[in-house]
Amino acid sequence: MSTPVKTAPPTPAEASNRVQVSWTTRLLGRPEIGALVAAIVIFIFFLIVAPAFRTPASFFTVLYQASTIGIVAVAVGMLMIGGEFDLSAGVLVTSAGLLNGMLCYQLGLNLWVGVIISLAFCLGVGFTNGYLVMRTGIPSFLITLGTFFVLQGANLGVTKLVTGSVSSPNISQMDGYTTLNFIFAHEFKIGPVSLSITVIWWLLFVFLSAWILQRTKIGNWIFAVGGNAASARAVGVPVTRAKIGLFMTVSFLCWFTGMHYLYRFNTLQAGNGVGNEFLYIIAAVVGGTLLTGGYGNAWGVAIGAFIFGMTSLCIVYAGWDPNWFKAFLGVMLLLAVMVNLYVKRLSTLRKVG
Protein backbone atom coordinates (compact mmCIF):
# COMPACT_ATOMS: atom_id res chain seq x y z
CA MET A 1 0.00 0.00 0.00
CA SER A 2 1.51 3.26 -1.09
CA THR A 3 1.77 6.17 1.25
CA PRO A 4 0.40 9.41 -0.16
CA VAL A 5 3.04 12.06 -0.62
CA LYS A 6 2.28 15.30 1.10
CA THR A 7 3.09 18.36 -0.97
CA ALA A 8 4.15 21.51 0.73
CA PRO A 9 1.62 24.33 0.49
CA PRO A 10 2.58 26.92 -2.13
CA THR A 11 4.63 29.78 -0.82
CA PRO A 12 2.58 32.95 -0.88
CA ALA A 13 3.79 35.40 -3.46
CA GLU A 14 5.94 38.10 -1.98
CA ALA A 15 4.11 41.39 -1.91
CA SER A 16 5.48 43.95 -4.29
CA ASN A 17 6.07 47.45 -3.08
CA ARG A 18 5.98 48.88 -6.58
CA VAL A 19 3.45 51.66 -6.92
CA GLN A 20 0.87 50.93 -9.60
CA VAL A 21 0.13 53.93 -11.78
CA SER A 22 -2.33 54.47 -14.57
CA TRP A 23 -1.38 54.76 -18.25
CA THR A 24 -2.16 58.48 -18.12
CA THR A 25 0.35 58.96 -15.33
CA ARG A 26 2.92 56.96 -17.27
CA LEU A 27 2.25 59.10 -20.33
CA LEU A 28 2.55 62.33 -18.36
CA GLY A 29 5.80 61.02 -16.91
CA ARG A 30 7.54 61.19 -20.29
CA PRO A 31 9.91 64.17 -20.64
CA GLU A 32 8.55 65.40 -23.96
CA ILE A 33 4.81 65.26 -23.24
CA GLY A 34 4.57 68.81 -21.89
CA ALA A 35 6.35 70.20 -24.96
CA LEU A 36 4.14 68.15 -27.27
CA VAL A 37 0.96 69.53 -25.70
CA ALA A 38 2.36 73.07 -25.88
CA ALA A 39 3.35 72.59 -29.54
CA ILE A 40 -0.15 71.40 -30.47
CA VAL A 41 -1.80 74.31 -28.65
CA ILE A 42 0.55 76.90 -30.19
CA PHE A 43 0.15 75.34 -33.64
CA ILE A 44 -3.66 75.52 -33.49
CA PHE A 45 -3.51 79.05 -32.06
CA PHE A 46 -1.38 80.37 -34.93
CA LEU A 47 -3.50 78.58 -37.50
CA ILE A 48 -6.37 80.69 -36.21
CA VAL A 49 -4.68 84.08 -35.78
CA ALA A 50 -2.09 83.94 -38.61
CA PRO A 51 -3.70 83.16 -42.01
CA ALA A 52 -0.26 83.26 -43.69
CA PHE A 53 0.75 80.22 -41.63
CA ARG A 54 -1.87 78.05 -43.32
CA THR A 55 0.14 77.54 -46.52
CA PRO A 56 2.55 74.62 -47.08
CA ALA A 57 5.35 77.07 -47.93
CA SER A 58 5.02 78.76 -44.54
CA PHE A 59 5.09 75.43 -42.72
CA PHE A 60 8.25 74.35 -44.53
CA THR A 61 9.82 77.70 -43.67
CA VAL A 62 9.00 77.03 -40.02
CA LEU A 63 10.68 73.63 -40.29
CA TYR A 64 13.79 75.27 -41.71
CA GLN A 65 13.86 77.84 -38.92
CA ALA A 66 13.46 75.07 -36.35
CA SER A 67 16.25 73.01 -37.91
CA THR A 68 18.84 75.81 -37.70
CA ILE A 69 18.37 75.86 -33.93
CA GLY A 70 17.43 72.21 -33.53
CA ILE A 71 20.65 70.73 -34.92
CA VAL A 72 22.83 72.26 -32.21
CA ALA A 73 20.07 71.90 -29.61
CA VAL A 74 20.23 68.10 -30.07
CA ALA A 75 23.80 68.07 -28.77
CA VAL A 76 23.15 70.75 -26.15
CA GLY A 77 20.28 68.64 -24.82
CA MET A 78 22.55 65.60 -24.52
CA LEU A 79 25.15 67.73 -22.75
CA MET A 80 22.53 69.02 -20.30
CA ILE A 81 21.34 65.47 -19.62
CA GLY A 82 25.00 64.82 -18.80
CA GLY A 83 24.86 67.63 -16.24
CA GLU A 84 26.79 70.39 -18.08
CA PHE A 85 26.22 73.61 -20.07
CA ASP A 86 27.94 75.16 -23.08
CA LEU A 87 27.52 78.92 -23.44
CA SER A 88 30.03 79.12 -26.30
CA ALA A 89 27.88 77.18 -28.78
CA GLY A 90 26.29 80.22 -30.43
CA VAL A 91 29.52 82.03 -31.34
CA LEU A 92 31.31 78.77 -32.21
CA VAL A 93 28.83 78.32 -35.07
CA THR A 94 30.00 81.65 -36.51
CA SER A 95 33.67 80.88 -35.78
CA ALA A 96 33.41 77.67 -37.82
CA GLY A 97 32.04 79.45 -40.87
CA LEU A 98 34.40 82.42 -40.64
CA LEU A 99 37.47 80.18 -40.35
CA ASN A 100 36.47 78.12 -43.38
CA GLY A 101 35.62 81.11 -45.56
CA MET A 102 38.47 83.47 -44.71
CA LEU A 103 41.23 80.86 -44.58
CA CYS A 104 40.44 79.47 -48.01
CA TYR A 105 39.85 82.89 -49.57
CA GLN A 106 43.08 84.41 -48.27
CA LEU A 107 45.28 81.40 -49.07
CA GLY A 108 43.54 80.32 -52.25
CA LEU A 109 42.72 76.87 -50.89
CA ASN A 110 40.01 74.50 -51.99
CA LEU A 111 37.02 74.94 -49.67
CA TRP A 112 37.21 71.28 -48.67
CA VAL A 113 40.53 71.98 -46.97
CA GLY A 114 38.90 74.76 -44.98
CA VAL A 115 36.03 72.45 -44.00
CA ILE A 116 38.45 69.92 -42.51
CA ILE A 117 40.53 72.57 -40.72
CA SER A 118 37.36 74.19 -39.37
CA LEU A 119 36.11 70.83 -38.09
CA ALA A 120 39.43 70.17 -36.34
CA PHE A 121 39.30 73.62 -34.77
CA CYS A 122 35.75 73.15 -33.45
CA LEU A 123 36.51 69.70 -32.05
CA GLY A 124 39.56 71.22 -30.36
CA VAL A 125 37.39 73.88 -28.73
CA GLY A 126 34.97 71.22 -27.50
CA PHE A 127 37.80 69.08 -26.15
CA THR A 128 39.33 72.09 -24.39
CA ASN A 129 36.02 73.01 -22.77
CA GLY A 130 35.45 69.47 -21.53
CA TYR A 131 39.04 68.95 -20.40
CA LEU A 132 39.10 72.21 -18.40
CA VAL A 133 35.78 71.43 -16.75
CA MET A 134 36.91 67.97 -15.68
CA ARG A 135 40.50 68.94 -14.84
CA THR A 136 39.81 72.08 -12.81
CA GLY A 137 36.39 71.34 -11.33
CA ILE A 138 35.24 74.82 -12.34
CA PRO A 139 31.55 74.79 -13.38
CA SER A 140 31.00 74.46 -17.11
CA PHE A 141 28.91 77.63 -17.01
CA LEU A 142 32.06 79.65 -16.21
CA ILE A 143 34.48 77.75 -18.44
CA THR A 144 32.28 78.06 -21.52
CA LEU A 145 31.40 81.67 -20.69
CA GLY A 146 35.11 82.42 -20.92
CA THR A 147 35.28 80.55 -24.24
CA PHE A 148 32.29 82.57 -25.43
CA PHE A 149 34.11 85.88 -24.87
CA VAL A 150 37.34 84.62 -26.44
CA LEU A 151 35.54 83.45 -29.59
CA GLN A 152 33.34 86.52 -29.80
CA GLY A 153 36.35 88.82 -29.63
CA ALA A 154 38.34 86.70 -32.08
CA ASN A 155 35.47 86.59 -34.56
CA LEU A 156 35.25 90.37 -34.67
CA GLY A 157 38.93 91.21 -34.26
CA VAL A 158 40.43 88.69 -36.69
CA THR A 159 37.75 89.28 -39.33
CA LYS A 160 38.29 93.04 -39.27
CA LEU A 161 42.08 92.59 -39.28
CA VAL A 162 42.04 90.25 -42.29
CA THR A 163 39.23 91.68 -44.41
CA GLY A 164 39.01 95.28 -43.20
CA SER A 165 35.32 94.78 -42.36
CA VAL A 166 33.20 92.64 -40.04
CA SER A 167 32.07 90.18 -42.73
CA SER A 168 33.80 87.32 -44.49
CA PRO A 169 34.43 87.43 -48.27
CA ASN A 170 32.00 85.87 -50.74
CA ILE A 171 33.08 82.29 -51.49
CA SER A 172 30.51 81.34 -54.15
CA GLN A 173 33.09 81.22 -56.96
CA MET A 174 35.71 79.15 -55.15
CA ASP A 175 36.71 75.53 -55.79
CA GLY A 176 34.60 73.01 -53.90
CA TYR A 177 31.68 75.38 -53.38
CA THR A 178 29.12 73.49 -55.50
CA THR A 179 29.54 70.17 -53.71
CA LEU A 180 29.61 71.72 -50.24
CA ASN A 181 26.58 73.85 -51.01
CA PHE A 182 24.68 70.67 -51.92
CA ILE A 183 25.72 68.90 -48.70
CA PHE A 184 25.03 71.74 -46.29
CA ALA A 185 22.52 74.08 -47.96
CA HIS A 186 20.70 72.35 -50.81
CA GLU A 187 16.95 72.84 -51.23
CA PHE A 188 14.72 70.14 -52.66
CA LYS A 189 11.65 71.13 -54.66
CA ILE A 190 8.50 69.35 -53.50
CA GLY A 191 5.78 70.63 -55.77
CA PRO A 192 5.44 74.39 -55.26
CA VAL A 193 7.50 74.43 -52.03
CA SER A 194 11.17 73.93 -51.11
CA LEU A 195 12.54 71.70 -48.36
CA SER A 196 15.96 72.63 -46.99
CA ILE A 197 18.40 69.78 -46.55
CA THR A 198 19.02 71.02 -43.01
CA VAL A 199 15.56 69.72 -42.05
CA ILE A 200 16.61 66.24 -43.20
CA TRP A 201 19.93 66.49 -41.36
CA TRP A 202 18.11 67.71 -38.25
CA LEU A 203 15.75 64.72 -38.22
CA LEU A 204 18.67 62.33 -38.77
CA PHE A 205 20.58 63.83 -35.85
CA VAL A 206 17.46 63.59 -33.65
CA PHE A 207 16.99 59.91 -34.52
CA LEU A 208 20.67 59.22 -33.87
CA SER A 209 20.58 61.03 -30.53
CA ALA A 210 17.42 59.18 -29.47
CA TRP A 211 18.99 55.85 -30.38
CA ILE A 212 22.19 56.62 -28.48
CA LEU A 213 20.36 57.80 -25.37
CA GLN A 214 17.83 54.99 -25.21
CA ARG A 215 19.55 51.98 -26.79
CA THR A 216 23.28 52.15 -26.13
CA LYS A 217 25.75 51.87 -23.28
CA ILE A 218 26.93 55.41 -24.02
CA GLY A 219 23.39 56.62 -23.42
CA ASN A 220 23.39 54.94 -20.02
CA TRP A 221 26.67 56.66 -19.23
CA ILE A 222 25.22 60.06 -20.16
CA PHE A 223 22.23 59.66 -17.85
CA ALA A 224 24.46 58.29 -15.10
CA VAL A 225 27.01 61.13 -15.14
CA GLY A 226 24.20 63.67 -15.25
CA GLY A 227 22.33 62.10 -12.36
CA ASN A 228 25.28 61.57 -10.02
CA ALA A 229 28.83 61.69 -11.38
CA ALA A 230 30.40 60.29 -8.21
CA SER A 231 28.12 57.26 -8.15
CA ALA A 232 28.63 56.74 -11.88
CA ARG A 233 32.39 56.76 -11.43
CA ALA A 234 32.10 54.28 -8.55
CA VAL A 235 30.40 51.73 -10.80
CA GLY A 236 32.96 52.09 -13.57
CA VAL A 237 31.48 54.74 -15.85
CA PRO A 238 34.26 56.74 -17.59
CA VAL A 239 32.93 60.10 -16.42
CA THR A 240 35.75 62.22 -17.84
CA ARG A 241 35.62 60.63 -21.28
CA ALA A 242 31.82 60.80 -21.36
CA LYS A 243 31.67 64.50 -20.55
CA ILE A 244 34.51 65.50 -22.87
CA GLY A 245 32.76 63.51 -25.60
CA LEU A 246 29.54 65.45 -24.97
CA PHE A 247 31.32 68.80 -25.28
CA MET A 248 32.92 67.62 -28.53
CA THR A 249 29.51 66.52 -29.82
CA VAL A 250 28.20 70.05 -29.24
CA SER A 251 31.19 71.52 -31.07
CA PHE A 252 30.71 69.08 -33.97
CA LEU A 253 27.10 70.17 -34.53
CA CYS A 254 28.15 73.81 -34.12
CA TRP A 255 30.60 73.20 -36.96
CA PHE A 256 27.86 71.58 -39.04
CA THR A 257 25.50 74.51 -38.55
CA GLY A 258 28.29 76.99 -39.28
CA MET A 259 28.92 75.22 -42.58
CA HIS A 260 25.24 75.52 -43.41
CA TYR A 261 25.17 79.27 -42.82
CA LEU A 262 28.35 79.81 -44.81
CA TYR A 263 27.24 77.81 -47.84
CA ARG A 264 23.69 79.11 -47.79
CA PHE A 265 24.56 82.81 -47.61
CA ASN A 266 28.13 82.65 -49.07
CA THR A 267 29.33 85.19 -46.49
CA LEU A 268 28.99 85.65 -42.71
CA GLN A 269 28.81 88.59 -40.33
CA ALA A 270 31.37 88.25 -37.54
CA GLY A 271 28.89 89.32 -34.88
CA ASN A 272 26.35 86.60 -35.65
CA GLY A 273 25.54 83.84 -33.18
CA VAL A 274 25.59 85.89 -29.98
CA GLY A 275 22.56 84.89 -27.92
CA ASN A 276 21.82 81.68 -29.82
CA GLU A 277 23.36 79.65 -27.00
CA PHE A 278 20.33 80.56 -24.91
CA LEU A 279 17.97 79.45 -27.68
CA TYR A 280 19.62 76.00 -27.70
CA ILE A 281 19.24 75.74 -23.93
CA ILE A 282 15.64 76.98 -24.04
CA ALA A 283 14.76 74.42 -26.74
CA ALA A 284 16.18 71.66 -24.53
CA VAL A 285 14.44 72.87 -21.37
CA VAL A 286 11.09 73.40 -23.12
CA GLY A 287 11.51 69.87 -24.46
CA GLY A 288 11.69 68.39 -20.98
CA THR A 289 15.41 68.38 -20.18
CA LEU A 290 16.11 69.21 -16.55
CA LEU A 291 18.66 71.91 -15.74
CA THR A 292 19.98 69.64 -12.98
CA GLY A 293 20.91 66.88 -15.45
CA GLY A 294 20.09 63.19 -15.69
CA TYR A 295 16.68 63.58 -17.33
CA GLY A 296 15.39 64.31 -20.83
CA ASN A 297 15.35 62.90 -24.36
CA ALA A 298 16.02 63.87 -27.97
CA TRP A 299 12.37 63.96 -29.03
CA GLY A 300 11.55 66.60 -26.46
CA VAL A 301 14.47 68.77 -27.60
CA ALA A 302 13.24 68.48 -31.20
CA ILE A 303 9.76 69.57 -30.18
CA GLY A 304 11.25 72.49 -28.24
CA ALA A 305 13.14 73.60 -31.36
CA PHE A 306 9.97 73.31 -33.42
CA ILE A 307 8.14 75.53 -30.94
CA PHE A 308 10.93 78.08 -31.30
CA GLY A 309 10.79 78.01 -35.11
CA MET A 310 7.02 78.17 -35.18
CA THR A 311 6.73 81.07 -32.77
CA SER A 312 9.57 83.18 -34.18
CA LEU A 313 7.96 83.19 -37.63
CA CYS A 314 4.28 83.02 -36.76
CA ILE A 315 4.48 86.20 -34.70
CA VAL A 316 5.51 87.88 -37.95
CA TYR A 317 2.85 86.00 -39.94
CA ALA A 318 0.24 87.28 -37.48
CA GLY A 319 1.41 90.86 -38.04
CA TRP A 320 2.55 91.40 -34.45
CA ASP A 321 5.58 93.27 -33.20
CA PRO A 322 8.52 90.76 -33.38
CA ASN A 323 9.85 92.13 -30.08
CA TRP A 324 7.17 90.09 -28.33
CA PHE A 325 9.09 86.96 -29.27
CA LYS A 326 11.59 87.47 -26.45
CA ALA A 327 8.75 87.87 -23.95
CA PHE A 328 7.28 84.62 -25.23
CA LEU A 329 10.61 82.83 -24.76
CA GLY A 330 10.77 84.00 -21.15
CA VAL A 331 7.24 82.80 -20.41
CA MET A 332 7.86 79.46 -22.13
CA LEU A 333 11.07 78.93 -20.16
CA LEU A 334 9.39 79.57 -16.81
CA LEU A 335 6.43 77.34 -17.65
CA ALA A 336 8.73 74.61 -18.95
CA VAL A 337 10.80 74.54 -15.77
CA MET A 338 7.66 74.13 -13.64
CA VAL A 339 6.18 71.47 -15.93
CA ASN A 340 9.49 69.59 -16.03
CA LEU A 341 9.67 69.43 -12.25
CA TYR A 342 6.13 68.02 -12.13
CA VAL A 343 6.92 65.47 -14.84
CA LYS A 344 10.09 64.47 -12.96
CA ARG A 345 8.03 63.76 -9.84
CA LEU A 346 5.67 61.56 -11.86
CA SER A 347 8.65 59.70 -13.31
CA THR A 348 10.08 59.17 -9.83
CA LEU A 349 6.73 57.89 -8.57
CA ARG A 350 6.61 55.38 -11.40
CA LYS A 351 10.00 53.96 -10.42
CA VAL A 352 9.32 53.58 -6.70
CA GLY A 353 10.11 50.09 -5.53
Buried (B, 14 or more C-beta within 10 A) or exposed (E): EEEEEEEEEEEEEEEEEEEEBEEEBEEBBBBBBBBBEBBEEBBEBBEEBBEBBEEEEBBBBBBBBBBBBBBBBBBBBBBBBBBBBBBBBBBBBBBBBBBBBBBBBEEEBEBBBBBEBBBEBBBEBBBBBBBBBBEEEEEBEBBBBBBBEBBBEBBBEBBEEBBEEBBBBEBEEBBBBEEBBEBBBBBEEEEEBBBBBBBEBBBEBBBEBBEBBEEEEBBBBBBBBBBEBEEBBEEEBBBBBBBBBBBBBBBBBBBBBBBBBBBBBBBBBBBBBBEBBBBBBBBBBBBBBBBEBBBBBBBBBBBBBBBBBBBBBBBBBBEEEEEEBEEBBEEBBEEBEEBBEEBBEBBEEBEEE
